[in-house]
Amino acid sequence: MFRPEDPLAPRDPVFEEPWQAQVLAMADSMVQAGRISASDWADALGAELARAEAAGQPDTTATYYAAALAALETLTTKATPITAEELAIRKADWTRAHERTPHGQPVRLARDAD
């Protein structure tokens, strides 16, 4: 989100879809709550963007979103009791739930539905 008082804020939309911006909102919430520092976020995001560039990924909003999500996941496992394994399981649960949900219907997470 562009804030005129913040000269470093992006002037154009960073993401193609509004829901993609939630990764930045979650990171900001973690910073505001004191779970991570702004420099931790900047370092993690910078490292993920550098990895993407080194891997030859294009400079697109999709690449930026993937890097931001990876950075947030890494910091989440460091700053909370959530482990990387638990995070991977939850992501797989959501993927399965999404895949079995008819178009236009709300996605419901139910582990016992498999």
VEXLUM-536445 format. One record per residue (C-alpha): residue in one letter; x, y, z. Coordinates in steps of 0.1 Angstrom, whole numbers, padded with zeros to 4 digits, always signed. Layout:
% VEXLUM-536445
AXYZ
...
This chain:
% VEXLUM-536445
M+0000+0000+0000
F+0014+0034-0010
R+0018+0058+0019
P+0029+0093+0008
E+0047+0098+0041
D+0069+0067+0033
P+0092+0074+0004
L+0103+0037+0003
A+0067+0024-0001
P+0059+0011-0036
R+0041+0035-0059
D+0025+0008-0080
P+0007-0024-0069
V+0032-0050-0058
F+0009-0079-0064
E-0015-0089-0092
E-0042-0101-0067
P-0054-0084-0035
W-0051-0116-0015
Q-0014-0118-0023
A-0009-0086-0003
Q-0019-0105+0028
V+0017-0118+0031
L+0029-0083+0036
A+0001-0075+0060
M+0010-0106+0081
A+0046-0096+0082
D+0037-0061+0092
S+0015-0075+0120
M+0044-0097+0132
V+0067-0066+0133
Q+0041-0045+0151
A+0035-0073+0176
G+0072-0075+0183
R+0075-0111+0171
I+0101-0102+0145
S+0120-0070+0138
A+0117-0049+0107
S+0154-0057+0099
D+0147-0095+0103
W+0119-0091+0078
A+0141-0071+0054
D+0169-0096+0057
A+0147-0126+0052
L+0129-0111+0022
G+0162-0099+0007
A+0176-0134+0010
E+0146-0150-0007
L+0147-0125-0035
A+0184-0131-0040
R+0177-0169-0041
A+0151-0163-0067
E+0174-0142-0088
A+0202-0167-0085
A+0178-0194-0096
G+0170-0174-0127
Q+0134-0167-0118
P+0119-0137-0136
D+0114-0104-0119
T+0076-0106-0116
T+0049-0101-0090
A+0046-0139-0087
T+0083-0142-0079
Y+0080-0114-0053
Y+0050-0130-0037
A+0067-0164-0035
A+0098-0148-0020
A+0077-0128+0005
L+0058-0160+0015
A+0089-0180+0019
A+0105-0153+0041
L+0073-0151+0062
E+0072-0188+0067
T+0109-0189+0077
L+0104-0162+0102
T+0072-0177+0115
T+0090-0210+0123
K+0117-0190+0141
A+0095-0166+0160
T+0066-0189+0170
P+0062-0225+0183
I+0051-0236+0148
T+0076-0260+0133
A+0085-0263+0096
E+0070-0298+0096
E+0037-0285+0111
L+0036-0257+0086
A+0042-0281+0057
I+0013-0304+0070
R-0010-0274+0073
K-0002-0262+0038
A-0008-0297+0024
D-0042-0298+0042
W-0052-0265+0027
T-0041-0275-0008
R-0062-0307-0006
A-0091-0287+0008
H-0088-0262-0021
E-0086-0289-0047
R-0117-0307-0036
T-0138-0275-0032
P-0162-0267-0061
H-0156-0234-0078
G-0174-0206-0060
Q-0178-0224-0027
P-0159-0216+0005
V-0128-0237+0012
R-0132-0256+0044
L-0103-0272+0061
A-0112-0307+0075
R-0084-0331+0080
D-0108-0360+0086
A-0125-0355+0052
D-0096-0373+0034
